[in-house]
């Protein structure tokens, strides 16, 4: 009889523990459902942001290609300008040297000419 009574007590104790666990499970299911909804919203938001970033990256990549092309053109023009400048500098130096040789008598002589001499 004691065995039967002990068995009944164990069954009641186990039943109350199962009821407590069911209540706990129900509250955790509500929390889990809310967290799953939050996670789904976050996943959607991340998806939208990822799509935006992908589009912006495509635009940036296209701009980078344009900038590279412009940089190449600018470097070509800069080298052309440097080459032209190198060719023109000796003429500039020669012109400055020629100006240094002029004196007041040369300028007076030039003023005396009414018209340039025929070629």
PyMOL commands that set and color helices and strands:
alter all, ss='L'
color gray80, all
select helices_A, chain A and resi 2-101+104-112
alter helices_A, ss='H'
color red, helices_A
deselect
rebuild
show_as cartoon
